[in-house]
Amino acid sequence: MAKPTIGARRHGMKSITERLQTNAVDVSRPMRASWKGYLRLGDLMMPVRLYSATRSISPRFVQLHAEDHEPIRRVTLCSRDGEQLTEGDIVRAVEYAGVYVEIDDDELERNSPLERDIVIRQITEPGDIDSIYYDNPYYVIPDAGGELAYAIVRRAFEKTRKNAVATFLFYGRERLALISCQDGMIHLHTLRFHEEIVPKNEVPIPALPQPSPSQIAVASQLLERYAMPFHASDYRDQQADVLNEFIERKAKGLPPKKLARISSSATPENEVMAKMRQMLGEDPRALRS
């Protein structure tokens, strides 16, 4: 069997294990904070750091030159004279009324109506915020000098089971955030502003038929029967697992495993209720298989 074509780096060929480890997060290295500043509750201020609560587990693809299998390098060119630019040659601007208005980081911060701090604006109840507003999660960790205030506020969130809504500047943007306490740690979840949500009336929704009470009853029984507690550890990114295994097998010159594929097609309307009644007699765990 012919070996697959794999580009080698100039400093030598890496094993597939090393390549996949390169694509993954190195958990042996200290995490870098995404943000540092103060968490403010009224006049109470505590220094904190934000750490991302998520990481990518999928292989990181790179682009190679098909002829020699070496990584490509993208360059930044001036559109007028074709000059190759470095980072120091580039400034940020916004197009306004046909001209470019240059704005640097200091100007953005000086002209922001907000302070950089995470400022708690209101206390709210869990469940008050629709999931459509949720964006990215972060861990809030006390910085030097903020341990006592952090510990007190953390326990208060735990005792009252309250959440908080806050605003802050994050990478030059004003962000809305939800603050909560879970598993003994304060969490911050960035939120989307109301204006960022697409109104439902802008989405093309077809006219729907009116189900009968008996049809709704069967579907409701189905949901009740299949309901079970959610445990995130029950699920894995199967696409990443299969892709990593495929990459390893291809690098070793082995054929890919055959995968069972299910062809999808719409259930005919005259079979919908029969399918639902059939599922009522099946094992609810079958949904996970």
C-alpha positions as CSV (number, residue, x, y, z in Angstrom):
1,M,0.0,0.0,0.0
2,A,1.4,3.4,-1.0
3,K,2.3,5.7,1.9
4,P,0.3,8.9,2.1
5,T,2.0,12.1,1.2
6,I,2.9,14.0,4.3
7,G,5.0,17.2,4.4
8,A,8.0,17.1,6.6
9,R,9.4,20.1,8.4
10,R,12.9,21.2,7.6
11,H,14.1,20.3,11.2
12,G,12.9,16.7,10.8
13,M,9.8,14.6,10.7
14,K,7.5,14.6,13.7
15,S,5.5,11.6,14.8
16,I,1.8,11.6,14.5
17,T,1.4,11.6,18.2
18,E,3.6,14.8,18.4
19,R,1.5,16.4,15.7
20,L,-1.8,15.7,17.4
21,Q,-0.4,16.9,20.7
22,T,0.7,20.1,18.9
23,N,-2.9,20.6,17.8
24,A,-4.2,20.1,21.3
25,V,-3.9,22.5,24.3
26,D,-0.8,21.9,26.4
27,V,-2.3,21.5,29.8
28,S,1.2,21.4,31.4
29,R,1.7,25.1,30.7
30,P,0.1,27.7,32.9
31,M,-3.0,29.2,31.5
32,R,-2.8,32.8,30.5
33,A,-5.5,35.2,31.7
34,S,-7.8,36.6,29.1
35,W,-8.4,39.8,31.1
36,K,-7.1,41.5,34.3
37,G,-8.8,44.3,36.2
38,Y,-11.3,44.9,39.0
39,L,-14.7,43.4,39.8
40,R,-16.8,46.2,41.4
41,L,-19.9,45.8,43.6
42,G,-20.8,49.3,44.6
43,D,-17.8,50.7,46.3
44,L,-16.3,47.3,46.9
45,M,-13.5,46.6,44.4
46,M,-11.5,43.4,44.1
47,P,-8.7,42.6,41.6
48,V,-9.5,39.6,39.5
49,R,-8.5,37.8,36.3
50,L,-10.6,36.1,33.7
51,Y,-9.6,32.7,32.3
52,S,-11.4,31.1,29.4
53,A,-13.6,28.2,30.5
54,T,-13.5,26.5,27.1
55,R,-10.9,25.1,24.8
56,S,-10.9,23.6,21.3
57,I,-10.3,19.8,21.0
58,S,-10.5,19.6,17.2
59,P,-7.4,19.1,15.1
60,R,-6.0,22.4,13.9
61,F,-5.6,22.4,10.2
62,V,-2.8,24.2,8.4
63,Q,-2.4,25.0,4.7
64,L,0.5,23.5,2.7
65,H,2.0,24.2,-0.7
66,A,0.8,21.3,-2.8
67,E,4.1,21.0,-4.7
68,D,6.5,20.7,-1.8
69,H,4.2,20.2,1.2
70,E,5.6,23.1,3.1
71,P,3.4,25.5,5.2
72,I,2.4,28.6,3.4
73,R,2.9,32.1,4.8
74,R,0.4,34.9,4.3
75,V,1.7,38.4,3.8
76,T,0.0,41.8,4.2
77,L,0.3,44.1,1.3
78,C,-0.7,47.7,0.8
79,S,-3.5,47.8,-1.8
80,R,-2.1,51.0,-3.4
81,D,1.6,50.3,-3.9
82,G,1.9,46.5,-3.1
83,E,4.4,47.1,-0.3
84,Q,4.7,44.3,2.2
85,L,3.8,45.5,5.7
86,T,4.7,44.6,9.2
87,E,2.5,44.9,12.3
88,G,4.1,48.2,13.1
89,D,3.1,49.6,9.7
90,I,-0.6,49.0,10.3
91,V,-3.1,51.2,12.1
92,R,-6.8,50.7,12.8
93,A,-9.5,52.8,11.1
94,V,-13.2,53.1,10.5
95,E,-14.7,54.2,7.2
96,Y,-17.0,57.1,7.7
97,A,-18.6,59.3,5.0
98,G,-16.2,58.1,2.4
99,V,-13.0,58.7,4.4
100,Y,-11.0,56.6,6.9
101,V,-10.9,57.8,10.5
102,E,-7.8,56.3,12.3
103,I,-8.4,55.3,16.0
104,D,-5.8,53.8,18.3
105,D,-6.4,51.9,21.6
106,D,-5.7,54.9,23.8
107,E,-8.3,57.0,22.0
108,L,-10.9,54.2,22.2
109,E,-10.4,53.9,26.0
110,R,-10.4,57.7,26.6
111,N,-13.6,58.1,24.6
112,S,-15.5,55.2,26.1
113,P,-18.4,56.1,28.5
114,L,-17.4,53.0,30.5
115,E,-14.7,52.2,32.9
116,R,-12.6,49.1,32.1
117,D,-13.7,47.4,35.3
118,I,-16.4,44.7,35.5
119,V,-19.1,46.8,37.2
120,I,-22.1,44.9,38.6
121,R,-25.2,46.8,37.5
122,Q,-28.0,44.7,39.0
123,I,-28.7,41.5,40.9
124,T,-31.0,39.0,39.2
125,E,-32.5,35.5,39.5
126,P,-31.1,32.4,37.8
127,G,-33.2,31.7,34.7
128,D,-34.1,35.4,34.1
129,I,-31.9,35.6,31.0
130,D,-32.9,33.7,27.8
131,S,-30.2,31.4,26.5
132,I,-30.1,33.2,23.2
133,Y,-28.2,36.0,24.9
134,Y,-25.4,33.7,26.1
135,D,-21.9,34.0,24.5
136,N,-18.6,32.8,26.0
137,P,-17.9,31.5,29.6
138,Y,-15.0,32.6,31.8
139,Y,-13.7,31.7,35.3
140,V,-13.3,34.7,37.6
141,I,-10.2,34.2,39.8
142,P,-9.0,36.6,42.6
143,D,-5.8,38.5,41.9
144,A,-3.3,39.5,44.7
145,G,-5.1,41.5,47.3
146,G,-8.6,40.5,46.4
147,E,-8.8,37.1,48.1
148,L,-10.9,38.1,51.1
149,A,-13.5,40.2,49.1
150,Y,-13.7,37.4,46.5
151,A,-14.3,34.7,49.2
152,I,-17.1,36.7,50.8
153,V,-18.9,37.6,47.6
154,R,-18.5,34.1,46.3
155,R,-20.2,32.7,49.5
156,A,-22.9,35.3,49.3
157,F,-23.7,34.2,45.7
158,E,-23.9,30.6,46.9
159,K,-26.1,31.4,49.9
160,T,-28.6,33.6,48.1
161,R,-28.5,31.7,44.8
162,K,-28.5,35.0,43.0
163,N,-26.8,36.1,39.8
164,A,-25.5,39.5,38.7
165,V,-25.5,41.5,35.5
166,A,-22.4,43.5,34.8
167,T,-20.7,45.6,32.1
168,F,-17.0,46.0,31.2
169,L,-14.6,46.7,28.4
170,F,-13.1,43.6,26.8
171,Y,-10.7,43.9,23.9
172,G,-11.9,47.4,23.1
173,R,-15.6,46.4,23.1
174,E,-18.2,47.0,25.7
175,R,-19.5,43.7,26.9
176,L,-22.6,42.7,28.9
177,A,-22.0,39.8,31.3
178,L,-23.8,37.5,33.7
179,I,-22.0,36.6,36.9
180,S,-22.8,33.5,38.9
181,C,-21.3,31.1,41.3
182,Q,-20.9,27.4,40.4
183,D,-18.9,24.6,42.0
184,G,-17.2,27.0,44.4
185,M,-16.0,29.5,41.8
186,I,-17.4,32.7,40.4
187,H,-18.2,32.4,36.7
188,L,-18.6,35.2,34.1
189,H,-20.6,34.6,30.9
190,T,-20.5,37.3,28.3
191,L,-23.9,38.2,26.9
192,R,-25.1,39.6,23.6
193,F,-26.9,43.0,23.7
194,H,-30.5,43.1,22.8
195,E,-29.7,44.9,19.5
196,E,-27.5,42.0,18.5
197,I,-30.4,39.5,18.5
198,V,-32.1,39.0,15.2
199,P,-35.9,39.7,15.7
200,K,-38.0,36.7,15.1
201,N,-40.1,38.5,12.5
202,E,-37.1,38.8,10.3
203,V,-36.8,35.0,10.0
204,P,-38.8,33.4,7.2
205,I,-41.1,31.0,9.0
206,P,-43.5,28.9,6.9
207,A,-47.2,28.6,7.8
208,L,-47.7,25.7,10.1
209,P,-50.7,23.3,10.4
210,Q,-52.6,23.2,13.7
211,P,-51.9,19.8,15.4
212,S,-54.8,18.0,17.0
213,P,-55.0,17.6,20.8
214,S,-54.3,13.8,20.4
215,Q,-51.2,14.5,18.3
216,I,-49.8,16.9,20.9
217,A,-50.6,14.4,23.7
218,V,-48.6,11.7,22.0
219,A,-45.6,14.0,21.4
220,S,-45.8,15.2,25.0
221,Q,-45.8,11.6,26.3
222,L,-42.7,11.0,24.1
223,L,-40.8,13.9,25.6
224,E,-41.8,12.9,29.1
225,R,-40.6,9.3,28.5
226,Y,-37.3,10.3,27.1
227,A,-36.5,13.0,29.7
228,M,-33.5,12.3,31.9
229,P,-30.9,14.3,33.8
230,F,-28.2,15.9,31.7
231,H,-24.5,15.1,32.4
232,A,-22.1,16.8,30.1
233,S,-19.6,14.0,30.6
234,D,-22.0,11.7,28.8
235,Y,-21.2,13.4,25.5
236,R,-18.0,13.7,23.5
237,D,-17.1,15.5,20.3
238,Q,-17.3,12.4,18.1
239,Q,-16.3,14.3,15.0
240,A,-13.0,15.3,16.7
241,D,-12.4,11.7,17.9
242,V,-13.1,10.2,14.5
243,L,-11.0,12.9,12.7
244,N,-8.0,12.4,15.0
245,E,-8.1,8.6,14.5
246,F,-8.4,9.1,10.7
247,I,-5.4,11.4,10.7
248,E,-3.3,8.9,12.7
249,R,-4.3,6.0,10.5
250,K,-3.5,8.0,7.3
251,A,-0.1,9.1,8.7
252,K,0.7,5.4,9.3
253,G,-0.4,4.4,5.8
254,L,-3.5,2.5,7.1
255,P,-6.9,2.6,5.3
256,P,-9.6,4.6,7.0
257,K,-12.2,2.8,9.1
258,K,-15.6,2.3,7.5
259,L,-18.2,4.5,9.1
260,A,-21.9,3.7,9.3
261,R,-23.8,6.5,7.8
262,I,-27.6,7.2,8.1
263,S,-29.2,8.8,5.1
264,S,-31.6,11.5,6.2
265,S,-35.0,12.3,4.6
266,A,-38.2,13.9,5.8
267,T,-40.6,11.5,7.5
268,P,-43.8,11.5,5.4
269,E,-46.7,13.3,7.1
270,N,-48.8,10.1,7.1
271,E,-46.1,8.3,9.1
272,V,-45.3,11.0,11.7
273,M,-47.7,9.7,14.4
274,A,-46.8,6.0,13.8
275,K,-43.1,6.9,14.3
276,M,-43.8,8.7,17.5
277,R,-46.0,5.8,18.9
278,Q,-43.2,3.4,17.9
279,M,-40.7,5.4,19.9
280,L,-42.9,5.3,23.0
281,G,-42.1,1.6,23.2
282,E,-38.3,1.9,22.7
283,D,-35.5,2.4,25.2
284,P,-35.0,6.2,25.8
285,R,-31.2,5.6,25.8
286,A,-31.4,4.8,22.1
287,L,-31.3,8.5,21.4
288,R,-27.7,8.7,22.4
289,S,-26.5,5.8,20.2
